[in-house]
Amino acid sequence: MIAISVEGLDAARQTQADFAHLLVLADKERGLSEAAGLLQAHAAPDGSDVDTPTTILVDRHGLVRWLYRPRAVLARLSPDEVLQAIDAHIPGTP
């Protein structure tokens, strides 16, 4: 599992330490977020752009099998919803 953090490198390292099962990438300058089209214009409380919490399932061959991008920036999938999506879109995953 890979998590993209729009915080700095230190925050990404702390998240990595807290959640050893994740690979946490720092994207403070939002280059990856912009390239993936994850920015939602003017959605932050102060009117600035914000990253939409997006879940992308990629199979072992690098093919995108499923993408979830909520309409509301505060919406998140539950762990059970992620597991159900994996079962539905990447069959045979251990």
Protein Blocks (a to p, Z undefined) as FASTA:
>chain_A
ZZddfbdfklmmmmmmmmmmbccddffkommmmmnopacghkafnopacdddddddddfk
opafbdcddfblkbccdfklmmmmmmmmmghiZZ
